[in-house]
Amino acid sequence: MTVALIHHPVVDKNGQTIAAAVTGLDLHDISRAAKTYGVGAFYVVTPLEDQQELVRRIVGHWVDGAGARYNPDRRRALEMIRLKPSFEAVLEELEQGGAPRPKVVVTSARMGNNDMDYASLRALVSDNTPVVLLFGTAWGMADTLLEAADYRLAAICGGSTYNHLSVRSAVSIILDRLLGDER
Amino acid sequence: MTVALIHHPVVDKNGQTIAAAVTGLDLHDISRAAKTYGVGAFYVVTPLEDQQELVRRIVGHWVDGAGARYNPDRRRALEMIRLKPSFEAVLEELEQGGAPRPKVVVTSARMGNNDMDYASLRALVSDNTPVVLLFGTAWGMADTLLEAADYRLAAICGGSTYNHLSVRSAVSIILDRLLGDER
């Protein structure tokens, strides 16, 4: 399974399509969770050159710089990060060498009518079907991306009416539901 | 259920007992997860006065300041935070008015011999037994705290040999395992 963190196209609190800024701790927390659950790769998607440069600096510090010596465990996580300008570029890389197109699964905090449940996606992943799981930053992915997906995963419900998890929490919980040992 | 994030006594990478600095995003991510899963209160424990002041400033911004107007959902999460200088002070508050002493459950990334499994703790929590769940910052809680607990929860296993989740991820996953709807 592959995870992609989308910074564009996402929406702001008013529903306008924007390119969100990269949050450094997203790179750390999500790569550590991805490594813990045996995810194949973690794509960070942003078309903004200054944000790409920020990602390169953070990853460089922990993979090749002083951070790698200070904390080798962090290096093993952050070296999973691959930087791409668009989700199309992610798909292109995943299909290289004639590999089959992965199933594109989007996540959202909003409930939909035809959402895929966790047991079904867990079964698909266990079956070694290639899957790329997309997470949006800011107020979530733009509709163009949500609508182009093969499946939309059910929103996380914690039994309250509050559904404002951080993307770091959402990725962690969803990886545990799909790949964790405690079912 | 109650969650407590412990900044002292915790250990550094060499096993020395320290008081860890507060990470702002811990306050956001953990209060958002706690609110999502219907946790009763989120205690932030630090004896350091400058760190207590940092917590007060962050919480004040989002609960009473400009942040509350910008993002009312964030306010609903951060207003769950209660600041205490020690875990003893947390227990004292939880036992006020003659309330029964809660079961103290510690979490750790290290495996132990007599760890409590998730189904058992989930049953205890469903039964309305008061439980306070402790999470350590830095390299985890000091032994004095781990050994004084009633139970030690099994480490999260993601099926790999890598077990270096952020505390933000660990809290999110554990709350989902104990209180989530998807079992």
Interface residues (C-beta under 8 A of the other chain):
Chain A: K13 L25 H28 D29 R32 A33 K35 T36 Y37 G38 N71 D73 R74 R76 A77 D117 Y118 I156 C157 G158 G159 S160 Y162 N163 H164 L165 S166 R168 S169 A170 V171 S172 I173 L175 D176 R177 L179 G180 D181 E182 R183
Chain B: K13 L25 H28 D29 R32 A33 K35 T36 Y37 G38 N71 D73 R74 R76 A77 Y118 I156 C157 G158 G159 S160 Y162 N163 H164 L165 S166 R168 S169 A170 V171 S172 I173 L175 D176 R177 L179 G180 D181 E182 R183
